[in-house]
Amino acid sequence: MGYAIIKTGGKQYRVAVGDEIFVETIAGEPDDEVTFDEVLAISDGESLTTGTPFLEGATVTGKIVKHGRGKKIVVFKYKAKKGYRRKQGHRQPYTRVLIEAING
């Protein structure tokens, strides 16, 4: 069973065929195909091939499953004894991707 290490949205992910990953928002509609060309490493189960920093000609293809937003986090700022309080919420958008093939 092989896997690959890809980079997208400033983060690195270890993916295998059939995995569903949550990545930073990618442009596209559900059921659109997406290609990740920043592949850092590929393993076929026995050997590991690494790039410097990326592997030439290696790609990982996937399909967009859906877009969504994560759970809300609360950002609360205050200064003691000064009456300063600010409460703000944030929900990070994401794209859910199904990995279909590792080429390389």
C-alpha positions as CSV (number, residue, x, y, z in Angstrom):
1,M,0.0,0.0,0.0
2,G,1.6,3.3,-1.1
3,Y,1.2,6.8,0.0
4,A,2.4,10.3,-0.9
5,I,3.2,13.5,0.9
6,I,1.7,16.5,-0.7
7,K,1.7,20.2,0.0
8,T,-1.3,22.4,-0.4
9,G,-2.6,25.6,1.3
10,G,0.7,25.9,3.2
11,K,0.4,22.5,4.9
12,Q,1.6,19.0,4.2
13,Y,-0.6,16.0,4.1
14,R,0.1,12.2,4.0
15,V,-2.4,10.7,1.5
16,A,-3.2,7.3,0.1
17,V,-5.7,6.3,-2.5
18,G,-9.2,6.4,-1.0
19,D,-8.4,8.9,1.7
20,E,-10.7,11.9,2.3
21,I,-8.7,15.0,3.5
22,F,-9.8,18.5,4.6
23,V,-7.7,21.2,3.0
24,E,-7.8,24.9,2.7
25,T,-10.4,26.1,0.3
26,I,-9.7,25.2,-3.4
27,A,-11.6,26.8,-6.3
28,G,-14.0,24.4,-8.0
29,E,-17.4,22.8,-7.7
30,P,-18.2,19.4,-6.1
31,D,-17.3,16.5,-8.4
32,D,-14.6,18.6,-10.1
33,E,-11.2,16.9,-10.5
34,V,-8.2,18.6,-8.8
35,T,-4.5,17.9,-9.3
36,F,-1.8,18.4,-6.7
37,D,1.6,18.8,-8.4
38,E,3.6,19.8,-5.3
39,V,4.5,16.2,-4.3
40,L,7.2,16.0,-1.6
41,A,7.6,12.2,-1.4
42,I,6.1,8.9,-2.7
43,S,6.3,5.5,-1.1
44,D,5.3,2.3,-2.8
45,G,5.3,0.3,0.5
46,E,8.9,-0.7,0.3
47,S,10.9,2.3,-0.8
48,L,10.5,6.0,-0.3
49,T,11.4,8.5,-3.0
50,T,11.8,12.1,-1.9
51,G,12.2,15.3,-3.9
52,T,14.3,18.4,-3.5
53,P,11.9,19.9,-2.6
54,F,9.3,18.4,-5.0
55,L,9.4,15.3,-7.2
56,E,9.5,16.1,-11.0
57,G,6.5,14.8,-12.9
58,A,4.7,13.4,-9.9
59,T,1.1,14.3,-9.3
60,V,-1.8,13.3,-7.0
61,T,-5.3,13.5,-8.4
62,G,-8.5,13.8,-6.4
63,K,-12.1,14.8,-6.6
64,I,-13.8,17.6,-4.6
65,V,-16.4,16.1,-2.4
66,K,-17.8,19.3,-0.8
67,H,-17.0,22.8,0.6
68,G,-17.8,23.7,4.1
69,R,-16.8,25.6,7.2
70,G,-15.3,24.2,10.4
71,K,-16.5,24.6,14.0
72,K,-16.6,28.1,15.5
73,I,-13.8,29.3,17.6
74,V,-14.1,32.2,19.9
75,V,-11.5,35.0,19.9
76,F,-11.8,37.0,23.1
77,K,-9.6,39.9,24.0
78,Y,-9.6,41.9,27.2
79,K,-7.4,44.1,29.3
80,A,-7.7,43.6,33.0
81,K,-9.2,46.5,35.1
82,K,-9.7,48.7,32.0
83,G,-13.2,47.7,30.8
84,Y,-11.9,46.6,27.4
85,R,-13.5,43.4,26.0
86,R,-13.9,42.2,22.5
87,K,-15.5,38.9,21.5
88,Q,-15.3,37.6,17.9
89,G,-16.1,34.3,16.3
90,H,-14.4,32.6,13.3
91,R,-15.2,29.6,11.2
92,Q,-12.4,28.4,8.9
93,P,-13.6,27.4,5.4
94,Y,-12.4,24.1,4.0
95,T,-12.7,21.8,1.0
96,R,-13.1,18.0,1.4
97,V,-11.1,16.1,-1.2
98,L,-11.2,12.3,-2.1
99,I,-7.8,11.1,-3.3
100,E,-8.2,9.0,-6.4
101,A,-4.7,8.3,-7.8
102,I,-1.0,8.8,-7.1
103,N,1.0,9.2,-10.3
104,G,4.7,9.1,-10.3
